[in-house]
Amino acid sequence: MMSGKKRVLLCVTGGIAVFKAAALTSKLSQSGFDVKVLMTKSAAEFVTPLTFQALSRNPVHMDTFNEKDPEKIAHIDIADWADLVIVAPATANVIGKIANGIADDMVTTTLLAVTAPVMIAPAMNVHMYAHPAVTKNMDTLRSFGYTFIEPGEGFLACGYEGKGRMEEPEVIVKEAEAFFSQQLHPQWKGRNVLVTAGPTQETIDPVRFFSNRSSGKMGYSIAEEAAKRGATVTLVSGPSSLLDPPGVTTVRVTTAEEMYDAVISRYHDQDLVIKSAAVADYRPSETFEQKVKKSNDDMTIPMERTKDILKELGERKEHQILVGFAAESEQVISYAEKKLQSKNLDMVCANSIVDPGSGFQSNTNAITLIRRDQEAQSLPLLQKKEVATKILDAADELFEERDKR
Ligand SMILES: Cc1cc2nc3c(=O)[nH]c(=O)nc-3n(C[C@H](O)[C@H](O)[C@H](O)COP(=O)(O)O)c2cc1C
């Protein structure tokens, strides 16, 4: 995930959502973070500290005065240890206490001593969340520089429905990853990035279309990674079953023509465009309003060319860095090199769709990065998420070169 283990201090306070904090501890550890947990006495009424100790593989602290190591003062030591603090779930009570500088247990005392950034994930009854005291305390904490991972809406354990549900552990983990990624890649903040992904569908009649095997996984991974680094990301996606990546503006289209419009209309504002979509090269010349009925004769469907989006982006290029994909089944590198020249690209990510573990549908990909005046860089078979980081690292070099010119 990242170089060296980043240290996350998880402060767990006393609400029903403590059970979700157990899953959060596990997911943070699985994502490669070193996790320590502090609990309030109320939190331990819901889930025992032993659960958190086992999931974090670190001792859990609850009592400020249980000083086991005479060389250290535990709450200061732990406060200094943290690279990031997450309070999840955060009760109305603890939000009120830290907004007012109250330090009367291990969690609140440590939070006052922390200098690392603090993220707060509130969880409470919908009326508690809407109480002006809670709103005011949250505003105070925002003014101190704390960030909030807002609760979602939905069914609450208290029987009410509404805002107050602690955000899902997966989302909180992604927020933590994004925080560290932005620390590592500050140059991405302020960059506008447009990524295309997925197949297009070209209509024949109300029930049939031409399409291809693209899943969208590569483009979605790139969009998510760019957003994690702090870029402003637009994902133009053909039909895909994947969920919108967090922090990304996703524009869903169906046909090559719609993708053309969605990309061209946004092109001027972009700093980087990565075209990983598998856009149909041909579409039926005619579409039928009614379902085509079968007959005993063979059928021929005349096809016409769709617009070549990448070529047009290359022709209209101003300040943008333009990256294309070349998914080929033979002569991969030579076709990709031709594409780099003929479409005026800055980089081509070439991949063989016939190699095992590569190409459409799969979670892995082995690509070769081809840039102008540089030796081709072949990457080993990697998870598409890792491939995304390599492509963005290479794009970083292209930004540096562009800025030198
Ligand atoms: C069953 C139960 C569920 C609770 N759930 C919440 C909750 O989700 N959010 C909240 O702010 N308080 C909740 N409370 C109230 C807190 O536990 C209480 O305010 C406590 O003093 C919080 O202590 P702490 O902030 O030190 O953990 C709940 C209490 C009970 C008995």
PDBQT file of the ligand as one rigid body, heavy atoms in Angstrom, charges set to zero:
ROOT
HETATM    1  C1  LIG A 501     -27.784   0.996  23.953  1.00  0.00    +0.000 C 
HETATM    2  C2  LIG A 501     -27.150   2.350  23.886  1.00  0.00    +0.000 A 
HETATM    3  C3  LIG A 501     -26.789   2.864  22.672  1.00  0.00    +0.000 A 
HETATM    4  C4  LIG A 501     -26.198   4.115  22.579  1.00  0.00    +0.000 A 
HETATM    5  N1  LIG A 501     -25.847   4.600  21.361  1.00  0.00    +0.000 NA
HETATM    6  C5  LIG A 501     -25.307   5.831  21.262  1.00  0.00    +0.000 A 
HETATM    7  C6  LIG A 501     -24.939   6.345  19.995  1.00  0.00    +0.000 A 
HETATM    8  O1  LIG A 501     -25.057   5.689  18.965  1.00  0.00    +0.000 OA
HETATM    9  N2  LIG A 501     -24.411   7.586  19.944  1.00  0.00    +0.000 N 
HETATM   10  C7  LIG A 501     -24.236   8.350  21.060  1.00  0.00    +0.000 A 
HETATM   11  O2  LIG A 501     -23.770   9.482  20.927  1.00  0.00    +0.000 OA
HETATM   12  N3  LIG A 501     -24.563   7.858  22.274  1.00  0.00    +0.000 NA
HETATM   13  C8  LIG A 501     -25.094   6.635  22.399  1.00  0.00    +0.000 A 
HETATM   14  N4  LIG A 501     -25.432   6.154  23.613  1.00  0.00    +0.000 N 
HETATM   15  C9  LIG A 501     -25.222   7.001  24.807  1.00  0.00    +0.000 C 
HETATM   16  C10 LIG A 501     -23.774   6.980  25.230  1.00  0.00    +0.000 C 
HETATM   17  O3  LIG A 501     -23.340   5.664  25.484  1.00  0.00    +0.000 OA
HETATM   18  C11 LIG A 501     -23.555   7.864  26.446  1.00  0.00    +0.000 C 
HETATM   19  O4  LIG A 501     -23.826   9.198  26.107  1.00  0.00    +0.000 OA
HETATM   20  C12 LIG A 501     -22.185   7.727  27.043  1.00  0.00    +0.000 C 
HETATM   21  O5  LIG A 501     -22.060   8.608  28.137  1.00  0.00    +0.000 OA
HETATM   22  C13 LIG A 501     -21.121   8.013  26.020  1.00  0.00    +0.000 C 
HETATM   23  O6  LIG A 501     -19.867   7.853  26.633  1.00  0.00    +0.000 OA
HETATM   24  P1  LIG A 501     -18.500   8.072  25.835  1.00  0.00    +0.000 P 
HETATM   25  O7  LIG A 501     -18.705   9.238  24.961  1.00  0.00    +0.000 OA
HETATM   26  O8  LIG A 501     -17.498   8.334  26.912  1.00  0.00    +0.000 OA
HETATM   27  O9  LIG A 501     -18.209   6.814  25.124  1.00  0.00    +0.000 OA
HETATM   28  C14 LIG A 501     -25.993   4.883  23.749  1.00  0.00    +0.000 A 
HETATM   29  C15 LIG A 501     -26.343   4.320  24.987  1.00  0.00    +0.000 A 
HETATM   30  C16 LIG A 501     -26.919   3.096  25.048  1.00  0.00    +0.000 A 
HETATM   31  C17 LIG A 501     -27.296   2.530  26.387  1.00  0.00    +0.000 C 
ENDROOT
TORSDOF 0
